[in-house]
């Protein structure tokens, strides 16, 4: 007799799988041995278990502390956040699927491959993981001569960029690039985004001083 081991200690889940598959001649379905630890699953069906596993995962994310690293005197933080959650087919029906969109923002010292591993390690096999956007982080290039010249041209503050921008595309090619320009942080990515004319003029003045300075070199 062949044994098919289901990766759960929940006998109700095993029974449900067995019912869905029907009779398999020469095979027996069995749960994990009791000596192997598994997440607590008190629900009797996949529906209950999916919700419970999502709850445990969300609790862990809420308790996790950001990892901080300093590069070129700029602090970067690795932060993992749930930005979307979807499930359910009706107000009186227990959902049979629960989907989370997880945004994992990582520091420039972490490769894209390692960032994906970190997400997999957070999930620990409790759900299917699909990566829909893969965006590498960008090094600050704070000590590059052109960046130093820009800082010396009247830039008010130099800060690390927590979110991804097209600067990362240049960084992948080894080209120093920065995010620069007038704007209101609170207005970013919103309808009717605006900034003041005074900040536009200030930004133009900084660029002119910077271009003039590097032209003289």
TALIN-V485754 format. One record per pair of residues at least 6 apart in sequence whose ideal C-beta (glycine too) atoms are under 6 Angstrom apart, sorted by the first residue. I is the first residue (numbers start at 1). J is the second residue. D is the distance in Angstrom with one decimal. If there is no record, write none. Layout:
# TALIN-V485754
I/J/D
I/J/D
This chain:
# TALIN-V485754
1/28/5.6
2/26/5.6
2/27/4.8
3/28/5.5
3/30/5.7
4/27/5.4
4/29/5.1
5/30/5.6
6/14/5.0
6/17/5.9
6/31/5.8
8/31/5.9
9/31/5.3
9/32/5.0
9/38/4.4
10/41/4.1
11/31/5.8
12/44/4.0
14/29/5.6
14/31/4.9
16/45/5.9
18/29/4.8
32/38/5.9
41/49/5.0
43/49/5.0
43/52/5.9
47/94/5.1
47/96/5.3
50/98/5.3
53/126/4.8
54/98/4.9
61/80/6.0
66/77/4.2
66/79/4.9
67/78/4.3
68/75/5.7
68/77/5.1
69/76/5.4
69/107/4.7
69/109/5.3
71/108/5.9
71/140/5.8
72/140/4.6
72/142/3.6
74/140/5.4
74/160/4.2
76/107/3.7
76/160/5.0
78/106/4.6
78/107/5.4
79/105/5.1
80/104/4.9
81/103/5.0
82/100/5.2
82/102/5.7
83/101/5.1
83/103/4.8
84/101/3.7
85/100/5.4
86/99/4.8
87/95/3.9
87/97/5.8
87/98/3.8
88/95/4.0
104/119/5.3
106/115/4.5
106/137/5.8
108/137/4.2
108/139/4.7
112/134/5.8
112/136/4.8
123/129/5.5
135/164/4.3
136/168/5.3
138/167/4.9
138/168/4.0
138/171/3.7
139/171/5.5
141/147/5.4
141/176/3.9
144/176/4.0
146/176/6.0
147/176/5.8
147/178/5.9
149/210/5.9
149/213/5.2
149/214/5.5
150/210/5.0
151/158/5.9
153/206/5.1
153/209/4.1
153/210/4.1
154/206/4.6
161/179/5.4
165/179/5.6
167/177/4.5
167/179/5.7
170/177/3.8
181/203/5.9
182/195/5.0
182/199/3.5
182/200/5.2
182/203/4.2
183/195/4.8
184/195/5.5
187/193/4.6
